[in-house]
Amino acid sequence: MTLHELAARLGCRLEGDGAIDIRHVATLEDAGPGDVTFLANPKYAARAARTRAAAIIATDELPAAPCAILRTAQPYLAFTAAVGLFAPDERPAPGVSPLAWVAPDADLGDNVHVGPFAVVGAGARVGARTILHSHAVVQAGARIGADCVLYPHTSVRNRCQLGNRVILQDGAVIGSDGYGYAPRPDGTFEKIPQVSIVVLEDDVEVGANATIDRPAVGETRIGAGTKIDNLVQIAHGVRLGRNVIAAAQVGIAGSTTVGDNVMLGGQVGVVGHVAIGKGVRATAQTGIANDVRDGALVSGYPAIDNRDWLKASAVFKRLPELKKAVADLERRLAALEAAGRGGE
């Protein structure tokens, strides 16, 4: 499409030749003629000055560029939309593969795709335009909304519920049994039946090989717009708010509540039965062992205010020399005290 057409579709203000033909999107470093790129972080402005792109998406803070500029207050969002415009259409055709199995009483909406070896169980319902790729499993009584995408080897266990526009990446499991066992007097364990459900609200995305457990009673609920990365474990009875971000290898133990707009960095661990307030941010590898107030930025284990953590971590590498200095001071003090007693 022409640059003029692209600017119109992205809602950007065009500075430059609108007749240029745009064919691809690319990074600042890799872009060449026919490509559009973007600048969202001002610290990369020097790279923008060297780009070979046909056009760059940027804010008004970029004074000039060696190419046309698409001005917008949100260049990253505009670039995201541009990627979608140029992405190939890989949507499979509606229909049920002869190699799939769909229960006779399952309800498939209009224009659903069910790929080879996918399974839709008894009484399950799949909304319009939803895609079940090969080997996806929707068990008995599960409810899948409209415009969802379930990639290969995903599993939605019995009676669990997905809203509209939910995406499950390869290997994601919704409704696996919660980790619950009652100790017997002889030291062995009795499995607690995990018979309730998991609910994913609209526009949730779950990364590859992530698992969200069902509880024995109540429900595990993931709020609308929440994005869960690969290899995340969410235990039984957890409630995540709306628009939560959970990066790779986050682990949240049972019955914890997470407020809206929380951001959990990679490998953050959260114990069970705590409450994390709205807008909290936890940096990578933070261990949250207690309730966290709204809007807090926390780090470390146990989680403390990020500013305090930065001050403490700056001292860590000096601990050996500080230990040696303290030991030396203790020896000198002991010698002074001994000399003082000798003069009495």
Order of alpha helices (4+ residues) and beta strands (2+ residues): alpha-beta-beta-beta-alpha-beta-beta-alpha-beta-beta-beta-beta-beta-beta-beta-beta-beta-beta-beta-beta-beta-beta-beta-beta-beta-beta-beta-beta-beta-beta-beta-beta-beta-beta-beta-beta-beta-beta-beta-beta-beta-alpha-alpha
